[in-house]
């Protein structure tokens, strides 16, 4: 089994802010999925779900970040 590659380079990856335009979400999602795959964090691997969630939080701004905190990471 491949070990996850956790070195994150600080690149200019666009962050998603919750735009109402579907194309903005689609482009951000495709970029994010490719980035995770390049870091060997893709596929169905429950043992790294928490890492993926934390990485996603870093890629969100404003309304999208608040939504992720409320509905994914801090569920009552």
Backbone atoms as SQL, in Angstrom:
CREATE TABLE atoms (id INTEGER PRIMARY KEY, chain TEXT, resi INTEGER, resn TEXT, atom TEXT, x REAL, y REAL, z REAL);
INSERT INTO atoms VALUES
  (1, 'A', 1, 'UNK', 'N', 0.845, -1.174, 0.000),
  (2, 'A', 1, 'UNK', 'CA', 0.000, 0.000, 0.000),
  (3, 'A', 1, 'UNK', 'C', 0.892, 1.240, 0.000),
  (4, 'A', 2, 'UNK', 'N', 0.567, 2.221, -0.853),
  (5, 'A', 2, 'UNK', 'CA', 1.317, 3.474, -0.894),
  (6, 'A', 2, 'UNK', 'C', 1.078, 4.267, 0.378),
  (7, 'A', 3, 'UNK', 'N', 2.145, 4.837, 0.901),
  (8, 'A', 3, 'UNK', 'CA', 1.999, 5.718, 2.048),
  (9, 'A', 3, 'UNK', 'C', 1.628, 7.106, 1.543),
  (10, 'A', 4, 'UNK', 'N', 0.770, 7.814, 2.268),
  (11, 'A', 4, 'UNK', 'CA', 0.408, 9.165, 1.842),
  (12, 'A', 4, 'UNK', 'C', 1.638, 10.068, 1.813),
  (13, 'A', 5, 'UNK', 'N', 1.639, 10.969, 0.892),
  (14, 'A', 5, 'UNK', 'CA', 2.710, 11.943, 0.750),
  (15, 'A', 5, 'UNK', 'C', 2.186, 13.257, 1.312),
  (16, 'A', 6, 'UNK', 'N', 2.646, 13.651, 2.504),
  (17, 'A', 6, 'UNK', 'CA', 2.069, 14.776, 3.217),
  (18, 'A', 6, 'UNK', 'C', 2.749, 16.110, 2.983),
  (19, 'A', 7, 'UNK', 'N', 3.843, 16.142, 2.230),
  (20, 'A', 7, 'UNK', 'CA', 4.511, 17.414, 2.001),
  (21, 'A', 7, 'UNK', 'C', 3.597, 18.297, 1.148),
  (22, 'A', 8, 'UNK', 'N', 3.176, 19.403, 1.722),
  (23, 'A', 8, 'UNK', 'CA', 2.300, 20.318, 1.004),
  (24, 'A', 8, 'UNK', 'C', 3.093, 21.517, 0.528),
  (25, 'A', 9, 'UNK', 'N', 3.081, 21.741, -0.741),
  (26, 'A', 9, 'UNK', 'CA', 3.744, 22.916, -1.261),
  (27, 'A', 9, 'UNK', 'C', 2.752, 24.057, -1.270),
  (28, 'A', 10, 'UNK', 'N', 3.197, 25.200, -0.852),
  (29, 'A', 10, 'UNK', 'CA', 2.344, 26.379, -0.843),
  (30, 'A', 10, 'UNK', 'C', 2.323, 26.953, -2.254),
  (31, 'A', 11, 'UNK', 'N', 1.362, 26.523, -3.010),
  (32, 'A', 11, 'UNK', 'CA', 1.261, 27.025, -4.375),
  (33, 'A', 11, 'UNK', 'C', 0.092, 27.995, -4.465),
  (34, 'A', 12, 'UNK', 'N', -0.216, 28.395, -5.643),
  (35, 'A', 12, 'UNK', 'CA', -1.283, 29.359, -5.855),
  (36, 'A', 12, 'UNK', 'C', -2.609, 28.674, -6.143),
  (37, 'A', 13, 'UNK', 'N', -2.871, 27.570, -5.485),
  (38, 'A', 13, 'UNK', 'CA', -4.137, 26.870, -5.693),
  (39, 'A', 13, 'UNK', 'C', -5.282, 27.781, -5.282),
  (40, 'A', 14, 'UNK', 'N', -6.236, 27.920, -6.160),
  (41, 'A', 14, 'UNK', 'CA', -7.385, 28.790, -5.897),
  (42, 'A', 14, 'UNK', 'C', -8.203, 28.232, -4.741),
  (43, 'A', 15, 'UNK', 'N', -8.650, 29.119, -3.907),
  (44, 'A', 15, 'UNK', 'CA', -9.506, 28.720, -2.793),
  (45, 'A', 15, 'UNK', 'C', -10.953, 29.004, -3.162),
  (46, 'A', 16, 'UNK', 'N', -11.851, 28.173, -2.671),
  (47, 'A', 16, 'UNK', 'CA', -13.276, 28.314, -2.986),
  (48, 'A', 16, 'UNK', 'C', -13.960, 29.083, -1.868),
  (49, 'A', 17, 'UNK', 'N', -14.746, 30.088, -2.240),
  (50, 'A', 17, 'UNK', 'CA', -15.381, 30.939, -1.242),
  (51, 'A', 17, 'UNK', 'C', -16.890, 30.739, -1.143),
  (52, 'A', 18, 'UNK', 'N', -17.434, 29.845, -1.926),
  (53, 'A', 18, 'UNK', 'CA', -18.873, 29.610, -1.877),
  (54, 'A', 18, 'UNK', 'C', -19.604, 30.312, -3.007),
  (55, 'A', 19, 'UNK', 'N', -18.940, 30.533, -4.104),
  (56, 'A', 19, 'UNK', 'CA', -19.530, 31.204, -5.259),
  (57, 'A', 19, 'UNK', 'C', -20.804, 30.497, -5.696),
  (58, 'A', 20, 'UNK', 'N', -21.766, 31.276, -6.142),
  (59, 'A', 20, 'UNK', 'CA', -23.026, 30.693, -6.606),
  (60, 'A', 20, 'UNK', 'C', -22.918, 30.161, -8.037),
  (61, 'A', 21, 'UNK', 'N', -21.789, 30.403, -8.700),
  (62, 'A', 21, 'UNK', 'CA', -21.589, 29.909, -10.060),
  (63, 'A', 21, 'UNK', 'C', -21.110, 28.461, -10.016),
  (64, 'A', 22, 'UNK', 'N', -21.840, 27.585, -10.677),
  (65, 'A', 22, 'UNK', 'CA', -21.503, 26.160, -10.685),
  (66, 'A', 22, 'UNK', 'C', -20.131, 25.918, -11.308),
  (67, 'A', 23, 'UNK', 'N', -19.757, 26.703, -12.310),
  (68, 'A', 23, 'UNK', 'CA', -18.461, 26.512, -12.960),
  (69, 'A', 23, 'UNK', 'C', -17.315, 26.760, -11.986),
  (70, 'A', 24, 'UNK', 'N', -17.476, 27.720, -11.072),
  (71, 'A', 24, 'UNK', 'CA', -16.438, 27.980, -10.064),
  (72, 'A', 24, 'UNK', 'C', -16.251, 26.771, -9.156),
  (73, 'A', 25, 'UNK', 'N', -17.348, 26.174, -8.726),
  (74, 'A', 25, 'UNK', 'CA', -17.279, 24.985, -7.881),
  (75, 'A', 25, 'UNK', 'C', -16.661, 23.816, -8.641),
  (76, 'A', 26, 'UNK', 'N', -17.086, 23.607, -9.886),
  (77, 'A', 26, 'UNK', 'CA', -16.557, 22.496, -10.674),
  (78, 'A', 26, 'UNK', 'C', -15.053, 22.620, -10.894),
  (79, 'A', 27, 'UNK', 'N', -14.581, 23.824, -11.214),
  (80, 'A', 27, 'UNK', 'CA', -13.151, 24.030, -11.442),
  (81, 'A', 27, 'UNK', 'C', -12.355, 23.825, -10.155),
  (82, 'A', 28, 'UNK', 'N', -12.853, 24.370, -9.040),
  (83, 'A', 28, 'UNK', 'CA', -12.169, 24.199, -7.764),
  (84, 'A', 28, 'UNK', 'C', -12.134, 22.721, -7.367),
  (85, 'A', 29, 'UNK', 'N', -13.246, 22.035, -7.544),
  (86, 'A', 29, 'UNK', 'CA', -13.327, 20.630, -7.168),
  (87, 'A', 29, 'UNK', 'C', -12.373, 19.774, -8.003),
  (88, 'A', 30, 'UNK', 'N', -12.334, 20.009, -9.298),
  (89, 'A', 30, 'UNK', 'CA', -11.423, 19.242, -10.161),
  (90, 'A', 30, 'UNK', 'C', -9.970, 19.482, -9.760),
  (91, 'A', 31, 'UNK', 'N', -9.623, 20.719, -9.489),
  (92, 'A', 31, 'UNK', 'CA', -8.266, 21.057, -9.064),
  (93, 'A', 31, 'UNK', 'C', -7.925, 20.395, -7.736),
  (94, 'A', 32, 'UNK', 'N', -8.871, 20.427, -6.802),
  (95, 'A', 32, 'UNK', 'CA', -8.652, 19.855, -5.473),
  (96, 'A', 32, 'UNK', 'C', -8.498, 18.341, -5.541),
  (97, 'A', 33, 'UNK', 'N', -9.326, 17.683, -6.311),
  (98, 'A', 33, 'UNK', 'CA', -9.244, 16.223, -6.454),
  (99, 'A', 33, 'UNK', 'C', -7.904, 15.831, -7.071),
  (100, 'A', 34, 'UNK', 'N', -7.476, 16.566, -8.096),
  (101, 'A', 34, 'UNK', 'CA', -6.178, 16.272, -8.716),
  (102, 'A', 34, 'UNK', 'C', -5.035, 16.492, -7.736),
  (103, 'A', 35, 'UNK', 'N', -5.121, 17.555, -6.945),
  (104, 'A', 35, 'UNK', 'CA', -4.072, 17.835, -5.951),
  (105, 'A', 35, 'UNK', 'C', -3.982, 16.702, -4.923),
  (106, 'A', 36, 'UNK', 'N', -5.132, 16.237, -4.443),
  (107, 'A', 36, 'UNK', 'CA', -5.143, 15.137, -3.481),
  (108, 'A', 36, 'UNK', 'C', -4.572, 13.858, -4.099),
  (109, 'A', 37, 'UNK', 'N', -4.912, 13.604, -5.349),
  (110, 'A', 37, 'UNK', 'CA', -4.390, 12.413, -6.022),
  (111, 'A', 37, 'UNK', 'C', -2.874, 12.494, -6.169),
  (112, 'A', 38, 'UNK', 'N', -2.354, 13.668, -6.512),
  (113, 'A', 38, 'UNK', 'CA', -0.905, 13.836, -6.643),
  (114, 'A', 38, 'UNK', 'C', -0.188, 13.647, -5.316),
  (115, 'A', 39, 'UNK', 'N', -0.865, 13.936, -4.229),
  (116, 'A', 39, 'UNK', 'CA', -0.280, 13.756, -2.900),
  (117, 'A', 39, 'UNK', 'C', -0.566, 12.365, -2.337),
  (118, 'A', 40, 'UNK', 'N', -1.106, 11.506, -3.188),
  (119, 'A', 40, 'UNK', 'CA', -1.457, 10.134, -2.811),
  (120, 'A', 40, 'UNK', 'C', -2.488, 10.101, -1.683),
  (121, 'A', 41, 'UNK', 'N', -3.408, 11.046, -1.721),
  (122, 'A', 41, 'UNK', 'CA', -4.474, 11.099, -0.723),
  (123, 'A', 41, 'UNK', 'C', -5.833, 10.825, -1.357),
  (124, 'A', 42, 'UNK', 'N', -5.844, 10.241, -2.523),
  (125, 'A', 42, 'UNK', 'CA', -7.080, 9.921, -3.217),
  (126, 'A', 42, 'UNK', 'C', -7.589, 8.542, -2.841),
  (127, 'A', 43, 'UNK', 'N', -8.453, 8.026, -3.636),
  (128, 'A', 43, 'UNK', 'CA', -9.064, 6.707, -3.453),
  (129, 'A', 43, 'UNK', 'C', -9.844, 6.627, -2.148),
  (130, 'A', 44, 'UNK', 'N', -10.526, 5.534, -1.984),
  (131, 'A', 44, 'UNK', 'CA', -11.312, 5.310, -0.771),
  (132, 'A', 44, 'UNK', 'C', -10.395, 4.755, 0.305),
  (133, 'A', 45, 'UNK', 'N', -9.936, 5.653, 1.179),
  (134, 'A', 45, 'UNK', 'CA', -9.010, 5.255, 2.235),
  (135, 'A', 45, 'UNK', 'C', -9.451, 5.910, 3.543),
  (136, 'A', 46, 'UNK', 'N', -10.304, 5.250, 4.285),
  (137, 'A', 46, 'UNK', 'CA', -10.836, 5.837, 5.522),
  (138, 'A', 46, 'UNK', 'C', -9.767, 6.257, 6.518),
  (139, 'A', 47, 'UNK', 'N', -8.603, 5.627, 6.485),
  (140, 'A', 47, 'UNK', 'CA', -7.566, 5.955, 7.461),
  (141, 'A', 47, 'UNK', 'C', -7.002, 7.370, 7.269),
  (142, 'A', 48, 'UNK', 'N', -7.260, 7.986, 6.120),
  (143, 'A', 48, 'UNK', 'CA', -6.761, 9.344, 5.911),
  (144, 'A', 48, 'UNK', 'C', -7.885, 10.359, 5.701),
  (145, 'A', 49, 'UNK', 'N', -9.109, 9.987, 6.026),
  (146, 'A', 49, 'UNK', 'CA', -10.232, 10.915, 5.877),
  (147, 'A', 49, 'UNK', 'C', -10.015, 12.209, 6.653),
  (148, 'A', 50, 'UNK', 'N', -9.509, 12.122, 7.860),
  (149, 'A', 50, 'UNK', 'CA', -9.303, 13.317, 8.681),
  (150, 'A', 50, 'UNK', 'C', -8.278, 14.258, 8.035),
  (151, 'A', 51, 'UNK', 'N', -7.253, 13.698, 7.438),
  (152, 'A', 51, 'UNK', 'CA', -6.249, 14.509, 6.744),
  (153, 'A', 51, 'UNK', 'C', -6.884, 15.238, 5.576),
  (154, 'A', 52, 'UNK', 'N', -7.714, 14.530, 4.818),
  (155, 'A', 52, 'UNK', 'CA', -8.370, 15.157, 3.672),
  (156, 'A', 52, 'UNK', 'C', -9.290, 16.284, 4.110),
  (157, 'A', 53, 'UNK', 'N', -10.013, 16.088, 5.196),
  (158, 'A', 53, 'UNK', 'CA', -10.905, 17.137, 5.705),
  (159, 'A', 53, 'UNK', 'C', -10.097, 18.371, 6.096),
  (160, 'A', 54, 'UNK', 'N', -8.988, 18.180, 6.776),
  (161, 'A', 54, 'UNK', 'CA', -8.148, 19.308, 7.174),
  (162, 'A', 54, 'UNK', 'C', -7.575, 20.038, 5.956),
  (163, 'A', 55, 'UNK', 'N', -7.182, 19.285, 4.942),
  (164, 'A', 55, 'UNK', 'CA', -6.667, 19.910, 3.730),
  (165, 'A', 55, 'UNK', 'C', -7.757, 20.697, 3.010),
  (166, 'A', 56, 'UNK', 'N', -8.967, 20.165, 3.002),
  (167, 'A', 56, 'UNK', 'CA', -10.074, 20.881, 2.376),
  (168, 'A', 56, 'UNK', 'C', -10.358, 22.191, 3.096),
  (169, 'A', 57, 'UNK', 'N', -10.314, 22.183, 4.413),
  (170, 'A', 57, 'UNK', 'CA', -10.548, 23.420, 5.169),
  (171, 'A', 57, 'UNK', 'C', -9.560, 24.510, 4.774),
  (172, 'A', 58, 'UNK', 'N', -8.320, 24.130, 4.463),
  (173, 'A', 58, 'UNK', 'CA', -7.314, 25.104, 4.039),
  (174, 'A', 58, 'UNK', 'C', -7.631, 25.708, 2.677),
  (175, 'A', 59, 'UNK', 'N', -8.474, 25.043, 1.900),
  (176, 'A', 59, 'UNK', 'CA', -8.771, 25.501, 0.547),
  (177, 'A', 59, 'UNK', 'C', -10.107, 26.225, 0.440),
  (178, 'A', 60, 'UNK', 'N', -10.706, 26.544, 1.576),
  (179, 'A', 60, 'UNK', 'CA', -12.008, 27.209, 1.579),
  (180, 'A', 60, 'UNK', 'C', -11.913, 28.584, 2.218),
  (181, 'A', 61, 'UNK', 'N', -12.748, 29.483, 1.750),
  (182, 'A', 61, 'UNK', 'CA', -12.824, 30.839, 2.284),
  (183, 'A', 61, 'UNK', 'C', -14.260, 31.190, 2.648),
  (184, 'A', 62, 'UNK', 'N', -14.422, 32.151, 3.506),
  (185, 'A', 62, 'UNK', 'CA', -15.689, 32.786, 3.872),
  (186, 'A', 62, 'UNK', 'C', -16.831, 31.792, 4.068),
  (187, 'A', 63, 'UNK', 'N', -17.890, 31.930, 3.294),
  (188, 'A', 63, 'UNK', 'CA', -19.104, 31.128, 3.487),
  (189, 'A', 63, 'UNK', 'C', -18.843, 29.628, 3.354),
  (190, 'A', 64, 'UNK', 'N', -17.991, 29.262, 2.416),
  (191, 'A', 64, 'UNK', 'CA', -17.686, 27.843, 2.223),
  (192, 'A', 64, 'UNK', 'C', -16.954, 27.275, 3.436),
  (193, 'A', 65, 'UNK', 'N', -16.037, 28.034, 3.997),
  (194, 'A', 65, 'UNK', 'CA', -15.293, 27.606, 5.185),
  (195, 'A', 65, 'UNK', 'C', -16.234, 27.457, 6.376),
  (196, 'A', 66, 'UNK', 'N', -17.113, 28.427, 6.569),
  (197, 'A', 66, 'UNK', 'CA', -18.079, 28.364, 7.671),
  (198, 'A', 66, 'UNK', 'C', -18.992, 27.150, 7.523),
  (199, 'A', 67, 'UNK', 'N', -19.448, 26.894, 6.297),
  (200, 'A', 67, 'UNK', 'CA', -20.331, 25.754, 6.064),
  (201, 'A', 67, 'UNK', 'C', -19.617, 24.451, 6.410),
  (202, 'A', 68, 'UNK', 'N', -18.374, 24.311, 5.962),
  (203, 'A', 68, 'UNK', 'CA', -17.602, 23.089, 6.226),
  (204, 'A', 68, 'UNK', 'C', -17.412, 22.891, 7.730),
  (205, 'A', 69, 'UNK', 'N', -17.112, 23.955, 8.455),
  (206, 'A', 69, 'UNK', 'CA', -16.951, 23.846, 9.902),
  (207, 'A', 69, 'UNK', 'C', -18.242, 23.384, 10.566),
  (208, 'A', 70, 'UNK', 'N', -19.362, 23.984, 10.179),
  (209, 'A', 70, 'UNK', 'CA', -20.647, 23.664, 10.810),
  (210, 'A', 70, 'UNK', 'C', -21.169, 22.275, 10.463),
  (211, 'A', 71, 'UNK', 'N', -21.034, 21.892, 9.195),
  (212, 'A', 71, 'UNK', 'CA', -21.704, 20.681, 8.720),
  (213, 'A', 71, 'UNK', 'C', -20.810, 19.453, 8.559),
  (214, 'A', 72, 'UNK', 'N', -19.502, 19.643, 8.666),
  (215, 'A', 72, 'UNK', 'CA', -18.606, 18.499, 8.489),
  (216, 'A', 72, 'UNK', 'C', -17.718, 18.276, 9.712),
  (217, 'A', 73, 'UNK', 'N', -17.052, 19.321, 10.186),
  (218, 'A', 73, 'UNK', 'CA', -16.079, 19.108, 11.258),
  (219, 'A', 73, 'UNK', 'C', -16.640, 19.284, 12.657),
  (220, 'A', 74, 'UNK', 'N', -17.659, 20.097, 12.833),
  (221, 'A', 74, 'UNK', 'CA', -18.192, 20.375, 14.170),
  (222, 'A', 74, 'UNK', 'C', -19.666, 20.003, 14.274),
  (223, 'A', 75, 'UNK', 'N', -19.989, 18.818, 13.861),
  (224, 'A', 75, 'UNK', 'CA', -21.373, 18.354, 13.897),
  (225, 'A', 75, 'UNK', 'C', -21.756, 18.021, 15.337),
  (226, 'A', 76, 'UNK', 'N', -22.912, 18.503, 15.751),
  (227, 'A', 76, 'UNK', 'CA', -23.408, 18.195, 17.101),
  (228, 'A', 76, 'UNK', 'C', -24.018, 16.802, 17.126);
